[in-house]
């Protein structure tokens, strides 16, 4: 039946009534399957990213990492304006038309999106290169980040084109091409970034030896690291073009067989595309611009408090080069579920299948919390040992440990706010996330300035104000979801049991590390503590009835786990 339904969808036929019924039952499951594929690939990519950031961190140092982070943050904001929302918008618009069997119109969405990507990406790439020096010097107060930003400028165009291809496949609810391309992209990024940073850092040191400012070395090193992004996105584009060429013959056949009477004009599709992209761009921009604002405000306030550029760049480098690198690993789950949730919810809304939408919202939210909450508590409990194991820093350890502990709540709230924003976009509520994020951003900036200027909380002000931002978004998103589909998330198994189990796990993992590190040293003790922590969390979840036997059957080796838990008396 699944094969028949997939064939019908590819050839532009309406699914059979039996297929519709089965689709309604399995939509939530399909979201988790596709989301898991994308999440697994994203986590693999993040792990690769974490591994290569270790030697990269050691090459660049805290200041170089601050410059590298600054260039990437500005690049990311410009990318959001030009094309970051394209995969989501393309998948949403194509999913609507594929659901109705309008393959010709779906193809026109793809073609119009590609033209839009080339124009918008090309213009902003040129603007970024031209104004890189002004942005880094006068807005961010870190002049030598300009080298890295100029290197990243061409990627804006390349990424825009790649994003349209990814949105094309996601419109068919196929996350595999995106998943594979992300892993390939990160492998290339890792290799080229390390090589580029090493070569250009030495070049910067030679310039410093000739009388240039000493900060020119980490500045050029950061620029070398950004060459990895250029190479990786280029390789990802070539891979997506290859997959599209292979799929295109079958897709073109479905387009030719499409008997849809209504043919949408390019003018209409450009208007729909812009109207779809604009709220997503603004919402995503407001949601993510807080990182750039944080750094700009942080640097400006500390500069007014007589900190030197070297001092506040070092603090920011510890925050971004250690905490945020680790934070992105658990957050990749929520970021990956979003692209899987949007087309499925869009199809459910188009089919007026409220039950399917509710199941999708429930399962994706619970899945995210079950994984994210223990990750956050584990990082809080073992933050210091993990940083010591990975980065071997010679300074800044007390600050690093404090940031990891204070940042646990930020990880949980950001994961939930990211997912609920994607849910609203999938439900067709594009304006609400923009309003919510804007309101949260205003509150966030006010809280940040107060904490920095009047409470002197330094980098902790950034963490606490980010927690406030994400909390406001979570609450407002939840109220809107409830109002739109009359849905309220179940509390006990989604939040309370994972929270209690994570607390038990955190204390247990830290106790194990504390005993073992006296004998085996930090690295082995940390790895064993993490592994034991996973076991403690799983046992606690089952003991507190957070996981059912049916749910355990769906995980790898689920039958073996069920047998073990039965013998332990945890399952009846």
C-alpha positions, -999 to +999 in steps of 0.1 A: +000+000+000+028+024+008+045+016-025+012+022-043+006+055-025+042+067-033+037+058-069+004+077-071+020+108-055+050+107-079+028+103-110+004+130-099-026+108-091-048+113-061-042+087-034-068+060-031-093+061-002-075+033+015-042+051+010-057+083+026-069+064+056-036+047+061-018+080+055-039+096+082-029+069+107+008+069+098+015+106+093+029+111+128+050+079+124+063+091+090+073+125+105+093+108+132+109+084+107+119+112+083+128+135+112+149+107+128+168+103+095+175+140+093+182+142+130+206+112+128+224+129+099+224+162+117+238+147+149+265+129+129+273+162+112+274+180+146+296+153+161+320+157+131+317+194+136+325+190+173+355+168+165+370+192+140+364+222+162+388+208+188+420+211+166+404+243+150+399+258+185+435+250+194+448+266+162+428+298+164+427+303+202+399+321+220+403+354+200+405+336+167+373+316+176+356+349+185+365+362+150+354+330+134+321+330+153+315+367+144+320+361+106+297+331+108+270+349+128+268+378+103+270+354+074+241+334+089+219+365+093+225+376+057+219+340+046+185+341+064+175+372+045+185+358+011+178+321+012+178+303+045+140+300+045+139+287+009+140+249+017+111+253+041+091+275+018+098+253-013+089+221+006+057+237+019+045+250-015+054+218-033+038+196-007+005+215-011+005+209-048+018+173-047-010+165-022-035+177-048-018+159-076-007+191-093+027+180-105+031+206-132+024+234-107+048+218-083+075+219-110+068+256-116+073+263-079+107+247-082+117+267-112+105+300-099+123+293-066+155+286-084+154+319-102+146+337-070+175+321-053+200+331-079+189+367-079+186+372-042+217+352-033+238+369-059+229+404-049+235+398-012+267+380-018+281+411-036+268+434-008+283+413+019+317+413+003+317+450-003+306+460+032+323+433+053+349+457+068+323+483+078+301+457+095+328+440+115+345+472+126+316+496+134+288+472+143+305+443+159+336+461+173+359+432+161+376+446+129+397+416+120+366+393+115+363+411+081+387+385+064+364+356+073+332+374+063+346+382+029+355+346+023+320+336+032+303+360+008+301+337-022+286+309-001+254+330+002+247+324-035+258+287-035+237+280-004+206+296-019+207+273-049+214+242-027+185+252-005+160+250-034+172+215-043+168+205-006+133+220-005+124+201-037+131+167-021+116+177+012+084+186-006+081+149-014+087+142+023+121+127+014+147+139+039+174+114+028+191+137+002+192+165+027+206+142+054+233+127+032+243+161+018+247+175+054+271+147+064+292+151+032+292+188+037+305+185+072+332+161+064+345+184+037+341+214+060+362+197+087+391+188+065+393+222+046+387+243+077+416+228+097+439+231+067+429+267+059+431+278+095+466+264+099+479+279+067+464+314+070+472+316+108+508+312+099+504+338+072+489+362+098+517+356+122+542+365+095+524+398+089+523+405+127+561+399+128+565+426+101+548+452+123+510+445+118+487+444+148+490+411+167+453+404+162+459+400+125+471+364+130+438+351+146+419+372+120+435+355+091+433+321+108+395+326+112+394+335+075+412+303+066+387+283+087+358+298+067+372+283+035+358+250+048+323+264+045+329+275+009+342+241-001+316+221+018+285+240+005+299+237-031+303+199-027+268+197-012+254+216-042+271+193-067+257+163-048+221+177-048+224+185-085+235+149-092+205+135-072+181+158-090+194+148-124+187+111-115+153+118-102+143+143-129+134+118-156+107+102-134+096+136-121+093+150-157+072+120-167+048+127-138+047+164-149+038+155-185+010+131-173-005+158-151-040+166-163-046+195-139-067+222-155-055+250-133-021+261-144-004+286-121+015+315-137+050+324-129+038+358-117+014+342-093+040+318-080+065+345-074+039+364-054+030+333-034+067+324-029+075+359-016+044+360+006+054+325+020+091+334+024+087+368+039+070+358+072+094+329+075+124+351+068+114+377+092+105+352+119+137+332+114+157+365+112+142+378+145+147+344+161+184+342+152+195+378+151+196+377+188+231+361+186+245+390+166+228+415+188+241+397+219+277+400+207+273+436+195+257+447+228+281+425+249+312+440+232+299+476+233+290+474+270+323+457+280+342+482+259+325+510+278+335+493+310+372+496+299+376+460+287+400+457+258+391+440+225+414+412+234+396+407+267+360+407+256+369+387+224+385+361+246+354+358+268+331+356+237+355+330+222+351+308+253+313+311+251+310+304+213+340+281+209+331+258+238+295+261+250+277+269+217+296+242+198+284+216+224+250+231+226+244+227+189+245+189+192+213+184+212+197+213+194+202+196+161+173+172+169+147+200+171+163+217+140+160+184+121+124+176+131+113+210+117+118+202+080+100+168+085+071+184+104+063+212+080+053+193+049+034+167+069+014+193+088+009+212+055-006+181+039-028+175+070-041+210+069-048+207+032-067+175+037-085+190+068-071+160+088-070+175+123-064+142+140-032+137+120-020+172+128-026+166+165-007+133+164+022+149+146+025+178+171+022+155+201+048+129+189+074+154+177+072+175+209+075+145+231+103+130+210+122+163+213+119+166+250+128+130+258+161+135+240+169+172+247+162+174+285+187+146+295+213+161+271+210+195+288+213+180+323+241+158+313+261+188+299+254+207+331+266+178+353+297+169+332+303+202+315+337+208+330+350+173+324+337+173+288+354+206+279+386+194+296+384+161+276+377+177+242+396+210+242+423+207+269+422+244+276+450+261+294+428+288+309+391+297+314+380+264+329+359+279+358+341+302+333+336+273+309+321+251+336+298+279+349+285+286+314+278+249+308+258+247+340+239+280+335+232+271+299+213+239+305+179+256+306+188+275+274+192+242+255+158+229+265+139+261+258+156+267+225+148+232+213+112+236+222+109+271+207+125+259+175+102+230+171+070+249+180+079+276+155+082+250+128+049+235+139+031+268+134+047+273+100+035+238+090+000+247+102+001+277+079+003+302+108+032+322+093+025+356+109+023+344+145+059+332+149+071+366+136+050+384+162+061+361+190+098+363+181+097+401+177+081+405+211+106+380+227+135+398+211+125+432+225+122+417+260+155+398+255+174+430+246+160+449+275+169+421+300+204+417+284+212+454+288+200+455+324+219+424+333+251+436+316+251+473+326+235+473+360+239+438+374+274+432+359+266+396+351+291+396+321+286+366+298+260+351+321+237+379+311+238+365+276+227+331+288+199+343+311+185+367+285+185+340+259+166+318+283+140+346+287+138+349+249+132+312+243+107+310+272+085+338+258+085+322+223+076+288+238+047+301+258+032+322+230+037+294+204+020+269+227-010+292+232-014+297+194-011+260+186-037+253+213-060+280+198-056+268+162-060+231+166-075+230+201-045+210+213-027+210+247+005+190+251+004+161+276+026+172+306+036+141+326+053+119+300+065+148+278+080+170+305+078+158+341+091+122+338+120+132+315+129+160+339+129+138+370+148+110+351+174+136+339+179+149+374+185+113+387+208+107+357+228+139+363+236+131+399+244+095+391+267+104+362+286+131+382+290+106+411+304+080+387+328+105+371+339+118+406+349+083+417+364+071+384+385+101+376+405+095+407+416+062+392+414+065+354+419+102+348+394+126+333+389+114+297+381+077+305+360+087+335+340+112+315+333+086+287+322+060+312+301+085+331+283+095+299+276+058+290+264+050+326+243+082+325+224+069+294+217+036+311+205+054+343+182+077+323+167+048+303+160+028+335+145+059+352+122+066+322+109+031+324+107+030+362+087+062+362+064+050+334+078+075+309+083+049+282+058+022+274+065-013+261+050-004+227+074+026+224+104+005+234+096-019+206+102+009+181+138+015+191+168-007+180+171-038+201+137-029+216+128-066+223+160-072+242+154-040+263+119-052+270+132-086+281+158-070+304+132-046+320+108-074+326+135-093+344+143-062+365+106-059+373+103-025+357+078-037+331+047-057+339 
